[in-house]
């Protein structure tokens, strides 16, 4: 592994699985945006993700 600061090492360790590979959350895997979250994240707040079950906001007339 190349030399890197402690902060970057800790951030990278959050994404590594037990096999030492970068792993992202299920919802982020196919996303093309750079805001990917770790598989360890439980709650996802992604402004780009819209669930099919999400209720659409009604526009006022």
Phi and psi restraints in degrees (value plus and minus 20) as a CYANA .aco file:
   2 UNK   PHI     -88.7   -48.7
   2 UNK   PSI     142.3   182.3
   3 UNK   PHI     -91.3   -51.3
   3 UNK   PSI     113.7   153.7
   4 UNK   PHI    -172.6  -132.6
   4 UNK   PSI     139.0   179.0
   5 UNK   PHI     -84.8   -44.8
   5 UNK   PSI     140.1   180.1
   6 UNK   PHI     -79.1   -39.1
   6 UNK   PSI     -61.3   -21.3
   7 UNK   PHI     -80.7   -40.7
   7 UNK   PSI     -63.0   -23.0
   8 UNK   PHI     -88.0   -48.0
   8 UNK   PSI     -56.5   -16.5
   9 UNK   PHI     -83.6   -43.6
   9 UNK   PSI     -62.5   -22.5
  10 UNK   PHI     -86.3   -46.3
  10 UNK   PSI     -59.0   -19.0
  11 UNK   PHI     -86.0   -46.0
  11 UNK   PSI     -62.2   -22.2
  12 UNK   PHI     -84.8   -44.8
  12 UNK   PSI     -58.4   -18.4
  13 UNK   PHI     -83.2   -43.2
  13 UNK   PSI     -47.0    -7.0
  14 UNK   PHI     -87.6   -47.6
  14 UNK   PSI     -46.5    -6.5
  15 UNK   PHI    -115.4   -75.4
  15 UNK   PSI     -34.4     5.6
  16 UNK   PHI    -100.8   -60.8
  16 UNK   PSI     115.6   155.6
  17 UNK   PHI    -110.9   -70.9
  17 UNK   PSI    -190.5  -150.5
  18 UNK   PHI     -87.6   -47.6
  18 UNK   PSI     -39.3     0.7
  19 UNK   PHI    -112.5   -72.5
  19 UNK   PSI     -21.1    18.9
  20 UNK   PHI      64.4   104.4
  20 UNK   PSI      -1.0    39.0
  21 UNK   PHI    -127.4   -87.4
  21 UNK   PSI     129.9   169.9
  22 UNK   PHI     -87.5   -47.5
  22 UNK   PSI     107.5   147.5
  23 UNK   PHI    -151.9  -111.9
  23 UNK   PSI     112.9   152.9
  24 UNK   PHI    -129.4   -89.4
  24 UNK   PSI     147.6   187.6
  25 UNK   PHI     -85.2   -45.2
  25 UNK   PSI     134.2   174.2
  26 UNK   PHI     -75.3   -35.3
  26 UNK   PSI     -61.2   -21.2
  27 UNK   PHI     -93.9   -53.9
  27 UNK   PSI     -41.4    -1.4
  28 UNK   PHI    -114.1   -74.1
  28 UNK   PSI     -31.0     9.0
  29 UNK   PHI     -80.7   -40.7
  29 UNK   PSI     -66.0   -26.0
  30 UNK   PHI    -112.1   -72.1
  30 UNK   PSI     -23.1    16.9
  31 UNK   PHI     -92.5   -52.5
  31 UNK   PSI     119.1   159.1
  32 UNK   PHI    -113.7   -73.7
  32 UNK   PSI     -23.2    16.8
  33 UNK   PHI    -102.0   -62.0
  33 UNK   PSI     134.8   174.8
  34 UNK   PHI     -99.3   -59.3
  34 UNK   PSI     -18.3    21.7
  35 UNK   PHI    -110.6   -70.6
  35 UNK   PSI      17.4    57.4
  36 UNK   PHI     -86.4   -46.4
  36 UNK   PSI     124.2   164.2
  37 UNK   PHI    -133.1   -93.1
  37 UNK   PSI     137.3   177.3
  38 UNK   PHI     -90.4   -50.4
  38 UNK   PSI     137.1   177.1
  39 UNK   PHI     -87.5   -47.5
  39 UNK   PSI     -36.0     4.0
  40 UNK   PHI     -99.9   -59.9
  40 UNK   PSI     -38.0     2.0
  41 UNK   PHI     -88.5   -48.5
  41 UNK   PSI     112.0   152.0
  42 UNK   PHI    -112.6   -72.6
  42 UNK   PSI     -68.6   -28.6
  43 UNK   PHI    -122.0   -82.0
  43 UNK   PSI     110.3   150.3
  44 UNK   PHI    -134.0   -94.0
  44 UNK   PSI     109.5   149.5
  45 UNK   PHI    -141.3  -101.3
  45 UNK   PSI      69.8   109.8
  46 UNK   PHI    -137.5   -97.5
  46 UNK   PSI      98.0   138.0
  47 UNK   PHI     -90.1   -50.1
  47 UNK   PSI     -34.6     5.4
  48 UNK   PHI    -112.7   -72.7
  48 UNK   PSI     -33.9     6.1
  49 UNK   PHI    -114.0   -74.0
  49 UNK   PSI     107.5   147.5
  50 UNK   PHI    -143.0  -103.0
  50 UNK   PSI      99.0   139.0
  51 UNK   PHI     -94.0   -54.0
  51 UNK   PSI     130.6   170.6
  52 UNK   PHI     -89.9   -49.9
  52 UNK   PSI     -43.2    -3.2
  53 UNK   PHI    -110.5   -70.5
  53 UNK   PSI     -23.9    16.1
  54 UNK   PHI     -86.5   -46.5
  54 UNK   PSI     121.8   161.8
  55 UNK   PHI    -100.5   -60.5
  55 UNK   PSI     113.9   153.9
  56 UNK   PHI     -99.3   -59.3
  56 UNK   PSI     121.7   161.7
  57 UNK   PHI     -95.2   -55.2
  57 UNK   PSI     114.8   154.8
  58 UNK   PHI    -104.8   -64.8
  58 UNK   PSI     115.9   155.9
  59 UNK   PHI    -104.0   -64.0
  59 UNK   PSI     113.7   153.7
  60 UNK   PHI     -90.9   -50.9
  60 UNK   PSI     124.3   164.3
